[in-house]
Amino acid sequence: MMAIGEIIAIGDELLVGEVMDTNSFELAGELYKAGFVVNRITVVGDEHQSIQDVLLSSLNKVDFIVLTGGLGPTWDDKTVKAVAEALNLPLKRNEEAYQHLKTCLAKRGKKFLPAHEKMALLPKGSQPIGLAFHACGFKLLYQGKHLYFLPGVPKQMSKILKNQVLPDLKTAFPSPSLIYKKTLRIFGLSESEVEEKVAELWTDFPEIKPSSLPCFPEVHLVLRSPQKKILNQVVDKIKDILGHDIFGEDTETMPQVVGKLLLKKGYKLATAESLTGGLIGHLITSVAGSSDYFDRGVITYSNQAKMEILGVPAEIIDTYGPVSKQTAKYMAAGVRHLAKSNVGLAVTGYAGPTGGPEAPVGTVFIALAKSEDGIEVSEYFFSGSREEIKMLTAMTALDKLRRYLIS
Amino acid sequence: MMAIGEIIAIGDELLVGEVMDTNSFELAGELYKAGFVVNRITVVGDEHQSIQDVLLSSLNKVDFIVLTGGLGPTWDDKTVKAVAEALNLPLKRNEEAYQHLKTCLAKRGKKFLPAHEKMALLPKGSQPIGLAFHACGFKLLYQGKHLYFLPGVPKQMSKILKNQVLPDLKTAFPSPSLIYKKTLRIFGLSESEVEEKVAELWTDFPEIKPSSLPCFPEVHLVLRSPQKKILNQVVDKIKDILGHDIFGEDTETMPQVVGKLLLKKGYKLATAESLTGGLIGHLITSVAGSSDYFDRGVITYSNQAKMEILGVPAEIIDTYGPVSKQTAKYMAAGVRHLAKSNVGLAVTGYAGPTGGPEAPVGTVFIALAKSEDGIEVSEYFFSGSREEIKMLTAMTALDKLRRYLIS
């Protein structure tokens, strides 16, 4: 039995271009992966009549509805009341939710405010969900339809979805159509370059549903099939074709992959950042346990800092400029020396909006010091906003390190 | 006259979590800014019946509809046929669109394929739009409703929206209801704490439409009103109540606000980061021109690095641990001294998943060195994921600096 559902997102902020509706995106993806079909996503504002209309118009077409938003304590949260009226159910204080809310607030040293009272009022017959995550959602079985009401805060929504809604739906609709999925994460090729290289496979394997997604600054190639064996076969073929341009699979991130490689080799890394301003260090330390291979980094934003901390000679900066192959080289060697690490990774460049006398905006040098004398420097020209150039630089630097570590 | 509309987005990829519906987000924002009201956004798949249903159910509630997606040449593009049938209009080849398509393809050295024929077939009465941008959309005036059909490719959609749809709507509905908006950005108070402090205003000023948005780790209070004077009045009242807990307005970010304050005082800042791993530096350097007040930072992840680069005494770390008031103090003083800056900002703590012998996960010390002896240290306990604790620490550090600079 294939269960069919709809997603409803509520919030004025979603209708005025203020907040992007990432909840519906995540819900659709997770439901799909679990084998459920979503026929429609509807976004309406915090408005009594709109909420009622969309709920009632969806109800008779579906097996389940997942609704997010408008459950909070504030004035503009109108979902619960609208739902209760639409379904003609009285609002009642739910003792479980009420006590839980009180305990949570007390634990965090917060007062129980009148605004919180409202959060424990649920339509009769509802069952609170999400309490384990300090969030307050609820579930309602109404005329055989499974209705889930989740908070709009993405993190809370996500936890309740994965821990309660999906298991609950799987119990209610026991044999959803399972679809196997593999994501290959690519760095260094554009979407069309990937497509060009692998396109012939799609005619050979019509069972595979491929989609290529630009996830800045990566490209993700997502493959789906109801047949696990064929999926694995195609994944192997693509790995042969793309080789090291694939840096990871599924949820693996670039810093995780680099971290694993450093650990495996027993290497320590040190970083010297100019234009990225700390972003490389931030990415590396996003991985738990990164202190095992990352000991220190420096953000040398000014010439003075490059000279004082890293020992870049003044005449090098004077002659070639701070954004140059030579400066990058001295930075990488300098930080490797400073940290007594196996590898030193350095970046210098112009993130914009303006460039410098020696190079235009988007010019970036990345240097990797592997030994006293073994220093590799490459030059890049990136385009995009300041934030994009910073991110492209940081990810390219990590990718350069990755390719060195697997070579 | 206030024109009311709906947005419809079409595409299977939007219902399976593969592609995020950024088009509706942009459309909603641009329409709102131009003074038009969007009541609903609906996303359906490339499915004949669904497209018809949503179009017909919207038609009688609106002045205009903007629909995106499903206009392309491939077999999964079903919008035009579904629309023609729903509105009971025959499909006819549009000569203008046809010739334009031919010319465009020829220019790019591409063949005119049978699949392209389809793109010039439009419902009778339609007027092609977007041709100047090598995109093919169309407009239809149907029973007094303004209907716009745009391609799903975001760049094409965006161009046609700004160059044709918005001007056309402004001509059709000459005096849109301008709604004034002010966003107050708050740091250091929870959503309910904000609500508690300002709630009484909502009864005094029913003309104001408030919404409070948790934008981790900030809270945004968004106020809307058709009357600018009343909006300003309420904004002033809220500023009186919340004071320095409001750090910025509208699109101002914390690093921008801190940067402006540093510039104004002519101060230089240096940072010493442990658990944040470079995130504070990354945030500071997200602002163009930050090199005017940010010269350097260090990421001292290990004890060794804290001692060697910042001169934290070994006995301090041995006695109190790396996550302690004392270590934070020496770090801030050390980096201020190293950079010869006016202020030194330092953080040390446990981002998780595990804590240390001296303190549990989430324990964070933030130190601000303002002079040789004037060092302020505060202790915090943050909860959340590793990424969240890093972000909370970085933002709290910047906020601490901000409050010092305005004091």
Chai-1 contact restraints between the chains, C-beta under 6 A:
chainA,res_idxA,chainB,res_idxB,connection_type,confidence,min_distance_angstrom,max_distance_angstrom,comment,restraint_id
A,D12,B,S211,contact,1.0,0.0,6.0,A-B,restraint_1
A,E13,B,S211,contact,1.0,0.0,6.0,A-B,restraint_2
A,E13,B,L213,contact,1.0,0.0,6.0,A-B,restraint_3
A,L15,B,A28,contact,1.0,0.0,6.0,A-B,restraint_4
A,L15,B,V38,contact,1.0,0.0,6.0,A-B,restraint_5
A,V16,B,A28,contact,1.0,0.0,6.0,A-B,restraint_6
A,V16,B,Y32,contact,1.0,0.0,6.0,A-B,restraint_7
A,G17,B,F25,contact,1.0,0.0,6.0,A-B,restraint_8
A,G17,B,A28,contact,1.0,0.0,6.0,A-B,restraint_9
A,G17,B,G29,contact,1.0,0.0,6.0,A-B,restraint_10
A,G17,B,Y32,contact,1.0,0.0,6.0,A-B,restraint_11
A,M20,B,F25,contact,1.0,0.0,6.0,A-B,restraint_12
A,F25,B,G17,contact,1.0,0.0,6.0,A-B,restraint_13
A,F25,B,M20,contact,1.0,0.0,6.0,A-B,restraint_14
A,A28,B,L15,contact,1.0,0.0,6.0,A-B,restraint_15
A,A28,B,V16,contact,1.0,0.0,6.0,A-B,restraint_16
A,A28,B,G17,contact,1.0,0.0,6.0,A-B,restraint_17
A,G29,B,G17,contact,1.0,0.0,6.0,A-B,restraint_18
A,Y32,B,V16,contact,1.0,0.0,6.0,A-B,restraint_19
A,Y32,B,G17,contact,1.0,0.0,6.0,A-B,restraint_20
A,V38,B,L15,contact,1.0,0.0,6.0,A-B,restraint_21
A,R40,B,V44,contact,1.0,0.0,6.0,A-B,restraint_22
A,I41,B,V43,contact,1.0,0.0,6.0,A-B,restraint_23
A,T42,B,T42,contact,1.0,0.0,6.0,A-B,restraint_24
A,V43,B,I41,contact,1.0,0.0,6.0,A-B,restraint_25
A,V44,B,R40,contact,1.0,0.0,6.0,A-B,restraint_26
A,P73,B,S192,contact,1.0,0.0,6.0,A-B,restraint_27
A,T74,B,E195,contact,1.0,0.0,6.0,A-B,restraint_28
A,T74,B,S212,contact,1.0,0.0,6.0,A-B,restraint_29
A,W75,B,W202,contact,1.0,0.0,6.0,A-B,restraint_30
A,D76,B,S211,contact,1.0,0.0,6.0,A-B,restraint_31
A,L113,B,S192,contact,1.0,0.0,6.0,A-B,restraint_32
A,L113,B,E196,contact,1.0,0.0,6.0,A-B,restraint_33
A,A115,B,S192,contact,1.0,0.0,6.0,A-B,restraint_34
A,A115,B,E195,contact,1.0,0.0,6.0,A-B,restraint_35
A,V153,B,P214,contact,1.0,0.0,6.0,A-B,restraint_36
A,S211,B,E18,contact,1.0,0.0,6.0,A-B,restraint_37
A,G277,B,G281,contact,1.0,0.0,6.0,A-B,restraint_38
A,G277,B,H282,contact,1.0,0.0,6.0,A-B,restraint_39
A,G277,B,T285,contact,1.0,0.0,6.0,A-B,restraint_40
A,G278,B,G278,contact,1.0,0.0,6.0,A-B,restraint_41
A,G278,B,G281,contact,1.0,0.0,6.0,A-B,restraint_42
A,G278,B,H282,contact,1.0,0.0,6.0,A-B,restraint_43
A,L279,B,H282,contact,1.0,0.0,6.0,A-B,restraint_44
A,G281,B,G277,contact,1.0,0.0,6.0,A-B,restraint_45
A,G281,B,G278,contact,1.0,0.0,6.0,A-B,restraint_46
A,G281,B,I299,contact,1.0,0.0,6.0,A-B,restraint_47
A,H282,B,G277,contact,1.0,0.0,6.0,A-B,restraint_48
A,H282,B,G278,contact,1.0,0.0,6.0,A-B,restraint_49
A,H282,B,L279,contact,1.0,0.0,6.0,A-B,restraint_50
A,H282,B,H282,contact,1.0,0.0,6.0,A-B,restraint_51
A,T285,B,G277,contact,1.0,0.0,6.0,A-B,restraint_52
A,A288,B,P353,contact,1.0,0.0,6.0,A-B,restraint_53
A,A288,B,R386,contact,1.0,0.0,6.0,A-B,restraint_54
A,S291,B,Y301,contact,1.0,0.0,6.0,A-B,restraint_55
A,F294,B,Y301,contact,1.0,0.0,6.0,A-B,restraint_56
A,D295,B,Y301,contact,1.0,0.0,6.0,A-B,restraint_57
A,D295,B,S302,contact,1.0,0.0,6.0,A-B,restraint_58
A,D295,B,A305,contact,1.0,0.0,6.0,A-B,restraint_59
A,R296,B,I299,contact,1.0,0.0,6.0,A-B,restraint_60
A,R296,B,T300,contact,1.0,0.0,6.0,A-B,restraint_61
A,R296,B,Y301,contact,1.0,0.0,6.0,A-B,restraint_62
A,R296,B,A305,contact,1.0,0.0,6.0,A-B,restraint_63
A,G297,B,I299,contact,1.0,0.0,6.0,A-B,restraint_64
A,V298,B,V298,contact,1.0,0.0,6.0,A-B,restraint_65
A,I299,B,G281,contact,1.0,0.0,6.0,A-B,restraint_66
A,I299,B,R296,contact,1.0,0.0,6.0,A-B,restraint_67
A,I299,B,G297,contact,1.0,0.0,6.0,A-B,restraint_68
A,T300,B,R296,contact,1.0,0.0,6.0,A-B,restraint_69
A,Y301,B,S291,contact,1.0,0.0,6.0,A-B,restraint_70
A,Y301,B,F294,contact,1.0,0.0,6.0,A-B,restraint_71
A,Y301,B,D295,contact,1.0,0.0,6.0,A-B,restraint_72
A,Y301,B,R296,contact,1.0,0.0,6.0,A-B,restraint_73
A,S302,B,D295,contact,1.0,0.0,6.0,A-B,restraint_74
A,A305,B,D295,contact,1.0,0.0,6.0,A-B,restraint_75
A,A305,B,R296,contact,1.0,0.0,6.0,A-B,restraint_76
A,P353,B,A288,contact,1.0,0.0,6.0,A-B,restraint_77
A,R386,B,A288,contact,1.0,0.0,6.0,A-B,restraint_78
